[in-house]
Amino acid sequence: MNVLIIGSGGREHALAWKLKQSSKVTRLYIAPGNPGTDELGINVPAKSTAEIVEWLKTNKMDFVVIGPDQYLAEGIVDKVKALDIPVFGPSLAAAEIEWSKAYAKQFMFEEGIPTAESKTFVNSEEAKQYVHGRAFPLVIKADGLAAGKGVVIAQNIEEAYAAFVNMMDTKLFGESGNTVIVEDYLEGFEISTHAFCDGEHAIMFPSSKDHKRIGEGDTGPNTGGMGTIAPVPGVTAEQMEEIKNKIVLPTLRGLQKRGRAFSGILFPGIMLTKDGPYVIEFNARFGDPEAQSYMRILESDLFEILYACAMGDLENVEVRWSDTSACCIVLASKGYPTETNVGDSITMPKIDDENVVVFEAGTKIGDGNKVKVTAGGRVMGVTAVGKNLKEALHDAYEFAENITFEGKQYRRDIGK
């Protein structure tokens, strides 16, 4: 089959790397891709939803895989289906569970899915009045997509006010901040959970953990994610089964009865509290960098799984994971996440450790097509596998230290 992956980040490089291993995939295309995906398939110079749909009209694809959330929020799945092409990812209506946090909260309250108490606002003055009667810390979220950065944990009134001003008044995240959700803070241990879904059935991934803050010890502003581990030591099979039965399957049933059958990756961020698992937020696609770790330990044919999800046939597919541990260390450019340094030359040694794979994200070919240079905030993810987490982290960090570019920053406490 001819397969098109949509996106240009580390997640899409990881998906391309895994799909390339499938005997069912004849030719692999990535739109728009990056220098790393170009080594696995053919990069397509189409970036916007409109450009990609037009390209699909004249280039016969047998299957399309959607990576980033923004495309889902633009209804790309519905537009690809209208061309009679099978596609992996939820419809615009089903994906609203990610692209509107206000919708997701209302959905969870109606379906009895455990989540923090919250209130939604469209006026910053009303939001300011509300927080006066609440116990801090409080979690303040922009309703729409904000590249993983639209969440503030306010420790006091001043920080809450600043969040409302940034999101609602000065439009730091554009229209995504027109509506804001204020949530009670959940105490516990946060993990990422993923499930392959075909509208009715779900198969859980192992647990994973992302490290969202830019600084070690979880300090500084939120990012798109600075590193992941999978599976998470101490998270039990019983806890994962509880998440499936109390959160994932009720979500599929709730969306199905609303005429929004969900096919694709359901990715609830989970807080493991003393009262059990609570949903922090829903995502409707592979996490990034979570996908970079997951692709290292998935043993089954990724194409077969994704195609079964799209065809409503997941119950007839076996999904196998290796018993190794995986990690991903994100290397970010100078100034990230508040600004992005581009054009800095990247020097990377030859990989001679079979446990290590590097997935590119914010890179491009520069200097007369001779060298790779930085082209984004998160430049690349160094992944490694090992018989345990300690071994995987050792190999990933050892290689990460030998990659150089101006202002390189990365956390040295991933998995700690």
C-alpha positions as CSV (number, residue, x, y, z in Angstrom):
1,M,0.0,0.0,0.0
2,N,1.0,3.6,-0.5
3,V,0.8,5.4,2.8
4,L,0.8,9.1,3.6
5,I,1.8,10.4,7.1
6,I,0.7,13.9,7.9
7,G,3.0,16.0,10.1
8,S,6.6,17.1,10.4
9,G,7.7,16.4,14.0
10,G,9.5,13.7,16.0
11,R,6.2,11.8,16.4
12,E,5.8,11.6,12.6
13,H,9.5,10.5,12.2
14,A,8.9,7.8,14.8
15,L,5.7,6.6,13.0
16,A,7.4,6.6,9.6
17,W,10.3,4.6,11.2
18,K,7.9,2.0,12.4
19,L,5.6,1.9,9.4
20,K,8.7,1.5,7.1
21,Q,9.2,-1.9,8.8
22,S,5.8,-3.2,7.6
23,S,5.7,-5.6,4.7
24,K,2.3,-4.1,3.8
25,V,3.7,-0.7,3.1
26,T,5.0,-0.3,-0.5
27,R,5.8,3.4,-0.5
28,L,5.8,5.9,2.3
29,Y,5.1,9.6,1.9
30,I,5.2,12.3,4.6
31,A,3.6,15.7,4.3
32,P,5.5,17.9,4.9
33,G,8.0,15.8,6.8
34,N,11.5,16.7,7.9
35,P,15.1,15.7,7.0
36,G,14.8,12.5,9.1
37,T,11.6,11.3,7.4
38,D,13.2,12.1,4.0
39,E,15.6,9.2,4.7
40,L,12.6,6.8,5.1
41,G,10.2,7.9,2.4
42,I,9.3,10.8,0.2
43,N,8.6,14.2,1.7
44,V,5.7,16.0,0.1
45,P,5.8,19.8,-0.1
46,A,2.3,20.2,1.3
47,K,1.7,21.6,4.7
48,S,-1.8,23.1,5.1
49,T,-5.0,20.9,5.2
50,A,-6.1,22.4,1.8
51,E,-2.7,21.7,0.2
52,I,-2.7,18.1,1.4
53,V,-6.2,17.4,0.3
54,E,-5.4,18.8,-3.2
55,W,-2.3,16.6,-3.3
56,L,-4.4,13.6,-2.5
57,K,-6.7,14.3,-5.4
58,T,-3.9,13.7,-7.9
59,N,-1.7,11.2,-6.0
60,K,-3.3,7.8,-5.3
61,M,-2.8,6.9,-1.6
62,D,-4.2,3.7,0.0
63,F,-4.1,4.9,3.6
64,V,-3.5,8.2,5.4
65,V,-2.2,8.6,9.0
66,I,-2.8,11.9,10.8
67,G,-0.1,13.1,13.3
68,P,-0.7,16.5,14.9
69,D,-3.9,17.8,16.7
70,Q,-4.2,20.9,14.6
71,Y,-5.1,18.9,11.5
72,L,-7.8,17.0,13.4
73,A,-9.3,20.3,14.6
74,E,-9.4,21.4,11.0
75,G,-11.5,18.4,10.0
76,I,-8.9,16.8,7.8
77,V,-10.1,13.2,8.5
78,D,-13.6,14.1,7.2
79,K,-12.0,15.7,4.1
80,V,-9.8,12.6,3.4
81,K,-12.7,10.3,3.8
82,A,-14.7,12.3,1.3
83,L,-12.0,11.3,-1.2
84,D,-12.8,7.7,-0.4
85,I,-9.4,7.1,1.2
86,P,-9.1,5.1,4.5
87,V,-7.7,7.3,7.2
88,F,-6.4,6.8,10.7
89,G,-7.6,9.5,13.1
90,P,-10.9,10.8,14.6
91,S,-13.5,12.9,12.8
92,L,-13.8,16.6,13.5
93,A,-16.7,15.9,15.9
94,A,-15.0,13.1,17.7
95,A,-11.7,15.1,18.0
96,E,-13.6,17.9,19.8
97,I,-12.8,16.0,23.0
98,E,-9.2,17.4,22.5
99,W,-9.7,20.7,20.6
100,S,-12.3,22.0,23.2
101,K,-11.4,21.4,26.8
102,A,-14.7,22.9,27.8
103,Y,-16.5,20.3,25.7
104,A,-14.4,17.5,27.2
105,K,-15.2,18.6,30.7
106,Q,-18.9,18.8,30.1
107,F,-18.8,15.4,28.4
108,M,-16.9,13.8,31.4
109,F,-19.4,15.3,33.9
110,E,-22.3,13.9,31.9
111,E,-20.8,10.5,31.5
112,G,-19.5,10.2,35.1
113,I,-15.9,9.9,34.1
114,P,-13.6,10.9,37.0
115,T,-12.1,14.4,36.5
116,A,-11.4,17.5,38.6
117,E,-14.2,19.9,39.5
118,S,-14.1,22.9,37.2
119,K,-15.9,26.0,35.9
120,T,-15.7,27.5,32.4
121,F,-15.4,31.3,31.7
122,V,-15.6,33.5,28.6
123,N,-15.0,36.7,30.6
124,S,-11.7,37.4,32.5
125,E,-13.4,39.6,35.2
126,E,-15.8,36.8,36.1
127,A,-12.9,34.3,36.2
128,K,-11.0,36.6,38.6
129,Q,-14.0,36.9,40.9
130,Y,-14.4,33.1,40.9
131,V,-10.8,32.3,42.0
132,H,-11.2,34.5,45.1
133,G,-13.3,31.7,46.7
134,R,-11.1,28.8,45.7
135,A,-8.2,27.0,47.3
136,F,-4.9,27.3,45.5
137,P,-3.1,25.9,43.6
138,L,-5.6,26.1,40.7
139,V,-5.2,24.8,37.1
140,I,-6.1,27.3,34.4
141,K,-6.4,26.0,30.8
142,A,-7.0,27.7,27.5
143,D,-10.0,25.9,25.9
144,G,-8.4,25.3,22.5
145,L,-5.2,23.9,21.2
146,A,-2.0,25.7,22.3
147,A,0.8,23.3,21.3
148,G,0.8,21.8,24.8
149,K,1.6,25.1,26.5
150,G,-1.9,26.4,27.3
151,V,-2.0,25.3,30.9
152,V,-0.9,27.3,34.0
153,I,-0.8,25.9,37.6
154,A,-1.5,29.1,39.5
155,Q,-0.1,29.1,43.1
156,N,-1.9,32.3,44.1
157,I,-4.3,35.1,43.1
158,E,-1.5,37.0,41.2
159,E,-0.6,34.1,39.1
160,A,-4.2,33.3,38.3
161,Y,-4.9,36.9,37.3
162,A,-1.8,36.9,35.0
163,A,-3.0,33.7,33.3
164,F,-6.4,35.2,32.7
165,V,-4.9,38.3,31.2
166,N,-2.5,36.4,29.0
167,M,-5.1,33.9,27.7
168,M,-8.2,36.0,27.5
169,D,-7.2,39.6,27.2
170,T,-3.8,39.7,25.4
171,K,-4.6,36.5,23.4
172,L,-1.3,34.8,24.0
173,F,-2.8,31.7,22.4
174,G,-5.1,33.4,19.9
175,E,-8.7,32.3,19.8
176,S,-7.8,29.2,21.9
177,G,-7.9,31.5,25.0
178,N,-11.4,33.0,24.3
179,T,-12.8,30.4,26.7
180,V,-10.9,29.4,29.8
181,I,-11.4,26.5,32.3
182,V,-10.5,26.8,35.9
183,E,-10.0,23.4,37.6
184,D,-9.3,22.2,41.1
185,Y,-5.8,20.9,41.5
186,L,-5.4,17.1,41.6
187,E,-2.9,15.6,44.0
188,G,-1.2,12.4,42.7
189,F,1.2,11.0,40.1
190,E,0.7,12.0,36.5
191,I,1.0,9.5,33.6
192,S,0.2,9.4,29.9
193,T,-2.1,6.6,28.6
194,H,-2.8,5.7,25.0
195,A,-5.4,3.4,23.5
196,F,-5.8,2.1,19.9
197,C,-9.5,2.6,19.2
198,D,-11.9,1.6,16.3
199,G,-15.0,3.3,17.6
200,E,-16.1,0.5,19.8
201,H,-13.1,-1.5,20.9
202,A,-9.9,-0.4,22.6
203,I,-6.4,-1.9,23.2
204,M,-4.3,-0.1,25.8
205,F,-0.6,0.8,25.4
206,P,1.8,0.4,28.4
207,S,1.9,3.4,30.6
208,S,4.2,6.3,29.8
209,K,5.3,9.5,31.5
210,D,6.0,12.9,29.8
211,H,8.1,15.6,31.5
212,K,6.3,18.9,30.4
213,R,8.3,21.6,32.2
214,I,11.4,23.0,30.6
215,G,13.5,22.8,33.7
216,E,14.8,20.0,35.9
217,G,12.8,19.2,38.9
218,D,9.7,20.2,36.9
219,T,10.4,23.9,37.0
220,G,9.8,26.7,34.5
221,P,7.1,27.0,31.8
222,N,5.3,24.1,30.1
223,T,6.6,22.8,26.8
224,G,5.3,20.4,24.3
225,G,7.2,17.7,26.3
226,M,10.9,17.4,27.1
227,G,11.1,13.6,27.4
228,T,9.3,10.4,28.1
229,I,9.7,6.9,29.6
230,A,7.7,3.8,28.9
231,P,6.5,1.8,30.7
232,V,6.4,3.7,34.0
233,P,7.9,1.7,37.0
234,G,5.3,1.1,39.7
235,V,2.2,1.5,37.5
236,T,0.4,-1.8,37.7
237,A,-1.6,-3.8,35.2
238,E,-4.6,-3.5,37.6
239,Q,-4.3,0.3,37.4
240,M,-4.2,0.2,33.6
241,E,-7.2,-2.1,33.5
242,E,-9.1,0.4,35.8
243,I,-8.2,3.3,33.4
244,K,-9.5,1.2,30.5
245,N,-12.8,0.3,32.2
246,K,-13.5,3.6,34.0
247,I,-12.3,6.0,31.4
248,V,-11.4,4.7,28.0
249,L,-14.4,2.4,27.3
250,P,-17.0,4.8,28.8
251,T,-15.5,7.6,26.6
252,L,-15.9,5.5,23.5
253,R,-19.5,4.6,24.5
254,G,-20.4,8.2,25.3
255,L,-19.0,9.5,22.0
256,Q,-20.7,6.7,20.0
257,K,-24.1,7.5,21.5
258,R,-23.6,11.1,20.5
259,G,-23.0,10.1,16.9
260,R,-19.3,10.8,17.3
261,A,-17.7,7.4,17.1
262,F,-14.0,7.7,17.9
263,S,-11.5,5.9,15.8
264,G,-7.8,6.6,16.3
265,I,-5.6,7.1,19.4
266,L,-7.4,8.1,22.5
267,F,-4.8,9.7,24.8
268,P,-6.1,10.6,28.3
269,G,-3.6,12.3,30.5
270,I,-4.2,10.6,33.9
271,M,-3.6,11.6,37.5
272,L,-3.3,8.6,39.7
273,T,-4.9,9.9,43.0
274,K,-5.6,8.2,46.3
275,D,-9.2,7.8,45.0
276,G,-8.1,6.2,41.7
277,P,-7.4,7.5,38.2
278,Y,-8.7,11.0,37.2
279,V,-8.6,12.5,33.7
280,I,-6.5,15.7,33.4
281,E,-7.3,16.2,29.8
282,F,-8.1,14.2,26.6
283,N,-5.9,14.1,23.5
284,A,-7.1,12.6,20.2
285,R,-3.8,11.5,18.7
286,F,-0.3,10.0,19.5
287,G,1.5,12.1,22.1
288,D,4.8,13.6,21.2
289,P,7.3,12.7,22.6
290,E,5.4,9.7,23.9
291,A,5.1,8.1,20.5
292,Q,8.9,8.2,20.1
293,S,9.3,5.9,23.1
294,Y,6.3,3.7,22.2
295,M,7.5,3.0,18.7
296,R,10.7,1.6,20.2
297,I,8.8,-1.1,22.2
298,L,5.9,-1.9,19.9
299,E,6.6,-5.4,18.4
300,S,3.5,-5.8,16.2
301,D,3.1,-4.4,12.7
302,L,2.0,-0.8,13.2
303,F,0.3,-0.6,9.8
304,E,-1.9,-3.6,10.5
305,I,-3.1,-2.0,13.8
306,L,-3.7,1.5,12.4
307,Y,-5.6,0.0,9.4
308,A,-7.7,-2.2,11.6
309,C,-8.7,0.9,13.7
310,A,-9.7,2.7,10.6
311,M,-11.7,-0.3,9.3
312,G,-13.5,-1.0,12.6
313,D,-11.7,-4.3,12.9
314,L,-9.5,-3.9,16.0
315,E,-10.8,-6.9,17.8
316,N,-9.2,-9.2,15.2
317,V,-5.7,-7.7,15.7
318,E,-3.1,-8.8,18.3
319,V,-0.9,-6.0,19.7
320,R,2.4,-7.1,21.3
321,W,4.9,-5.0,23.2
322,S,8.4,-5.9,24.1
323,D,9.3,-6.4,27.8
324,T,12.1,-3.8,27.5
325,S,12.1,-0.2,28.7
326,A,12.2,2.8,26.4
327,C,13.0,6.5,26.9
328,C,13.2,9.7,24.8
329,I,15.3,12.7,25.7
330,V,14.3,15.8,23.8
331,L,17.0,18.2,22.7
332,A,15.6,21.8,22.4
333,S,16.9,24.9,20.8
334,K,18.1,28.0,22.6
335,G,15.3,30.1,24.1
336,Y,12.6,27.3,23.9
337,P,9.7,27.4,24.9
338,T,9.3,31.2,24.8
339,E,11.3,31.7,21.6
340,T,13.0,29.5,18.9
341,N,16.6,29.8,17.7
342,V,16.9,28.6,14.1
343,G,19.7,28.0,11.7
344,D,22.3,26.7,14.2
345,S,24.5,23.9,12.7
346,I,23.9,20.4,14.2
347,T,26.8,18.0,14.7
348,M,25.8,14.4,15.4
349,P,28.1,11.4,15.7
350,K,27.4,8.2,13.8
351,I,25.1,5.9,15.8
352,D,27.0,2.7,16.7
353,D,24.7,1.6,19.5
354,E,21.8,-0.5,18.2
355,N,19.7,0.5,21.3
356,V,19.7,4.2,20.2
357,V,17.5,5.8,17.5
358,V,17.3,9.6,17.0
359,F,14.0,11.0,15.7
360,E,14.2,14.5,14.2
361,A,11.7,17.3,14.7
362,G,12.9,20.9,14.3
363,T,15.6,20.3,11.7
364,K,16.2,21.4,8.1
365,I,19.0,21.1,5.6
366,G,21.0,24.4,5.5
367,D,24.4,25.8,4.4
368,G,24.0,24.9,0.7
369,N,22.5,21.5,1.5
370,K,25.6,20.4,3.4
371,V,24.5,20.3,7.0
372,K,21.5,19.9,9.2
373,V,20.5,23.0,11.2
374,T,17.9,23.8,13.9
375,A,14.5,24.8,12.6
376,G,12.2,24.6,15.6
377,G,11.9,24.6,19.4
378,R,12.2,20.9,19.9
379,V,15.0,19.8,17.6
380,M,15.2,16.1,18.0
381,G,14.4,13.2,20.4
382,V,17.2,10.7,21.4
383,T,15.5,7.4,22.1
384,A,16.9,4.2,23.6
385,V,15.7,0.8,24.8
386,G,17.2,-1.4,27.5
387,K,16.4,-4.4,29.6
388,N,15.5,-1.8,32.3
389,L,14.9,1.9,32.5
390,K,18.3,2.6,33.9
391,E,20.0,1.0,31.0
392,A,17.8,2.8,28.4
393,L,18.4,6.2,30.1
394,H,22.2,5.6,30.3
395,D,22.4,5.0,26.5
396,A,20.2,7.8,25.5
397,Y,22.0,10.4,27.7
398,E,25.4,9.2,26.6
399,F,24.4,9.8,22.9
400,A,22.5,13.0,23.6
401,E,25.6,14.6,25.2
402,N,27.6,14.1,22.0
403,I,25.1,15.9,19.8
404,T,26.0,19.6,19.5
405,F,24.3,22.8,18.4
406,E,24.3,26.4,19.8
407,G,22.3,26.7,23.0
408,K,21.3,23.0,23.1
409,Q,19.2,22.4,26.2
410,Y,17.7,19.2,27.6
411,R,16.6,17.9,31.0
412,R,19.0,15.6,32.8
413,D,16.3,14.2,35.1
414,I,14.0,12.3,32.7
415,G,12.8,9.2,34.4
416,K,14.0,10.2,37.8
